[in-house]
Amino acid sequence: MAKKIGKPAFTVFSNKTLEESVRVKPKTNKELLKIYGISQKKCEAYSISILPFIVNFKVNSEPKLTQKYTFPKLNNQELKPCDALKKLRLQIANDVSFPFFRANQK
């Protein structure tokens, strides 16, 4: 929207306006006008674009899976048992026919 009118985004809606919009989730122009920073002029100009976006926006509540532990660098003596465990893990995967695990261990 900001690009369309040639202005910086923060001049269209402030962070406070965006945060309150997310919290309140207005569904109508009347509800949108109660949001901090939304004037009649902004409501008329942007409600057609912003209301469907707010109403239809779905938040993914599933936590993102990220690795929080970085495996340390191992010396040659430490690598031997680690390699043995990897081979055992691969053998177990093959024994139980778990194709995804097998394919990623080659």
C-alpha positions in Angstrom: 0.0 0.0 0.0 2.8 2.4 0.9 4.6 1.7 -2.4 1.4 2.4 -4.3 1.0 5.9 -2.8 4.8 6.6 -2.7 5.1 6.9 1.1 7.1 5.1 3.7 5.1 2.2 5.3 5.2 3.6 8.8 3.3 6.7 7.6 0.4 4.5 6.4 0.0 2.5 9.6 2.2 2.9 12.7 3.4 -0.2 14.6 0.9 0.6 17.3 -1.9 0.6 14.8 -0.8 -2.7 13.4 -0.4 -4.3 16.8 -3.8 -3.1 17.9 -5.4 -4.4 14.6 -3.9 -7.8 15.3 -5.1 -7.8 18.9 -8.6 -6.5 18.2 -9.1 -8.2 14.8 -11.7 -5.8 13.4 -14.2 -7.2 11.0 -16.1 -4.1 9.9 -15.3 -0.5 9.0 -17.0 0.5 12.3 -14.7 -1.7 14.3 -11.7 -0.6 12.2 -12.4 3.0 13.1 -12.0 2.2 16.8 -8.3 1.2 16.2 -5.7 3.7 17.2 -4.4 5.6 14.2 -7.3 4.8 11.8 -9.1 7.9 10.7 -12.2 8.0 8.5 -9.9 8.8 5.5 -7.6 5.8 6.2 -10.6 3.6 6.8 -12.1 4.6 3.5 -8.8 4.2 1.6 -7.6 0.9 3.1 -10.5 -1.0 4.7 -11.1 -2.9 1.4 -7.6 -4.3 1.5 -6.9 -4.6 5.2 -10.1 -6.1 6.6 -10.1 -9.3 4.6 -6.4 -9.7 5.4 -7.0 -9.4 9.1 -10.1 -11.6 9.1 -8.6 -14.4 7.0 -5.1 -14.4 8.5 -4.3 -17.7 10.2 -1.5 -18.0 12.7 0.5 -21.1 12.5 0.5 -22.2 16.2 2.8 -25.2 15.6 6.2 -24.5 17.0 9.0 -24.3 14.5 11.5 -27.1 14.7 15.0 -25.6 15.1 18.2 -27.2 16.2 19.2 -25.6 19.4 22.3 -27.8 20.0 25.4 -27.7 17.8 27.4 -30.8 17.8 30.9 -30.1 19.0 34.0 -30.9 16.8 35.2 -34.4 17.7 38.7 -35.6 17.7 39.6 -39.0 16.0 39.3 -40.9 19.3 35.8 -39.5 19.9 34.7 -40.1 16.2 35.1 -43.8 16.5 32.2 -44.4 18.9 30.1 -41.8 17.1 30.6 -43.6 13.8 29.8 -46.9 15.4 26.5 -45.4 16.8 25.6 -44.1 13.3 26.2 -47.5 11.8 24.1 -49.1 14.5 21.3 -46.5 13.9 21.5 -47.3 10.1 21.3 -51.1 10.8 18.3 -50.6 13.1 16.6 -48.5 10.4 17.3 -51.2 7.8 16.0 -53.9 10.2 12.7 -52.2 10.7 12.4 -51.0 7.1 12.2 -47.3 7.7 12.9 -46.1 4.2 13.2 -42.3 4.9 15.8 -42.9 7.5 17.7 -45.4 5.3 17.7 -43.1 2.3 19.2 -40.2 4.3 22.0 -42.2 5.9 23.7 -43.3 2.6 
